[in-house]
């Protein structure tokens, strides 16, 4: 046996290929003859038949609309139901036209780099300059934002008068209340800034928008401002316990605390009613809405005002005990109590907003509702790996892997075709090449039909669930 190949029969006894085939046919007259398509290598030559849109042709090959007028045009199905079919071109035709216009690949590459630099500069300035007026409109037209600006002014006045009362009386509780109002003022100013940023439109760098700016502003408030306020209140209370000093008349302090109680209490009632209204719309209880922090800006106001009312009552009570007994220790204990309130609010804000920033899922009932809608569609066989994330501002991002029923998709394609024409085309198929062309034609159209089914499901999901803004359906 030769190592270079199979053994060769002697030349004199070698039968012809025709005799071998004839003998095989005679030996097994009933065996079917199978035509096998040879394996084809798909290289750059085959991908030259790919389609390219006019926009891509002009962007990637630096062509003008007039350059495309003389090229062959092909009509294709639009991926969106609300738009008509659009025109595409063969990539090979576009590449040939680009070389004809620019002369060489090097000249085309230089023009591409130049346009990329111009596009980069445009993207950097587009939303900052062209949409500036719209952002100001959103900023000043936001009702909640106006409410928070009023709260900033109110807490600023409370801080000023409480600070004067502390300077006049030297009360540790009044100092803590002044720090409390200062923390509220800075926090609500920061929250107003977060609201103004959260209503900005998405841009090229932030495609999902800026809705999380509210969570970020609330988190910064919890970590920085309230912790600072709690620390100063504790420090002043401890120093008052270690070095007690007599306190002057507290009459002005009581008057200022009474005015603060009225303003803080009124704001607290407004915040409670607003949260009840939002919770009712979401189908949640008051407690569930607050704990899940569906609207952190409203929750911040609720917690601030609740803590402010409790702080005023606590400070007034401790100052009253100091007035009755003459013992400044009660006043220092009031400062520690107000600091503890600030620390509790800070811890709650840090927890709720951290959970929101981590990408929290929506309620299981709502996820089940979205999943059942997809599973009830005839074209869907199964749904896997469902993820529904709360993006803030009542926006939901939905993602799922969809196992489509190929029979339903194919039947949907056939319902739009001329069956008699398809039967006639099948009867005309005589060779493997003709069979391949037939299958490639209808296979591509079936894939287009599958894409149309995905578009339909995404559109219907958004229409039935307005809170779902982004839908990603992956085909299994």
Buried (B, 14 or more C-beta within 10 A) or exposed (E): EEEEEEEEEEEEEEEEEEEEEEEEEEEEEEEEEEEEEEEEEEEEEEEBEEEBBBEBBBBBBBBEEEBBEEBEEEEEBEEEEEEEEBEBBBBBBBBEBBBEBBEEEEBBEEBBEEEEEEEEEEEEEEBEEEBEEEBEEBBEEBEBBEBBBEBBEBBBBBBBBBBBBBEBBBBBBBBBBBBBBBBBBBBBBBBBBBBBBBBBEEBEEEEEBBBBBBBBBBBBBBBBBBBBBBBBBBBBBBBBBEEBEEBEEBEBBBEBBEBBBEBBBEBBEBBBEBBEEBBEEBEBEBEEBBBBBBBBBBBBBBBBBBBBBBBBEBBBBBBBBBBEEEEBBBBBBBBBBBBBBBBBBBBBBBBBBBBBBEEBEBBEEBBEBBBEBBEEBEBBBEBEEBBBBBBBBBBBBBBBBBEBBEEBBBEBBBEEEEEEEEEEBEEEBEEEEEBEEBEEEBEEBBEBBBEBBBBBBBBBBBEEBEBBBBBEBEEE
